[in-house]
Amino acid sequence: VFKGADAKMLATSTTADEGAGAADEPVRIREYFPETLYWNPALITDDDGQATVKIPMADSITSWRVSMFANGLRGQMGSATAPIKVFQDFFVDIDFPVSLTQGDRVEVPVAVYNYLPSPQQVTLAVDDGNWFKLEGPARQVVQMGKDEVKVVYFPITVTGIGHFPFTVTARG
């Protein structure tokens, strides 16, 4: 979910081996976009100097920088920095305008990213909304190659006033 524009990005993908039941797969909603992934100013280790931390990964497609600082009982000090890459092999991204005015006609771009090891057919569907009129098909199918990115456009005319969601579901 892209909270800034209230646009939801839902995506699910299956491999060819998973068969016809793919449409029944649960949809994964991207909605966790923190500014800071993890902060712990007082992590205590065991007697061997080891600690295990479980960190829920963000839905951002990015690299996070991990900075560590430590000190020992005898005053020893140490530090390190390392990257953590967060990546998804299939996802959609809506480039929704920040604001719209009643009567505006826009083509909402939806980028589809297929970094899976094989091609797939992806079906994109826009949920109906009472604040806009869809000026094209609500469902579009796109053939995606391996490691391919494509953009699909959904033309809409704004008919309502207020703060509303725009939801696109992608199934591959």
HELIX and SHEET records of a PDB file:
HELIX    1   1 ALA A   16  ASP A   24  5                                   9    
SHEET    1   A 5 ARG A  28  ILE A  29  0                                        
SHEET    2   A 5 ALA A   7  THR A  12 -1                                        
SHEET    3   A 5 PHE A 166  ARG A 171  1                                        
SHEET    4   A 5 GLN A 120  VAL A 126 -1                                        
SHEET    5   A 5 ARG A 139  MET A 144 -1                                        
SHEET    1   B 2 THR A  62  ASN A  71  0                                        
SHEET    2   B 2 MET A  77  VAL A  86 -1                                        
SHEET    1   C 4 PHE A  90  ILE A  94  0                                        
SHEET    2   C 4 ARG A 105  ASN A 114 -1                                        
SHEET    3   C 4 GLU A 148  VAL A 158 -1                                        
SHEET    4   C 4 PHE A 132  LEU A 134 -1                                        
END                                                                             
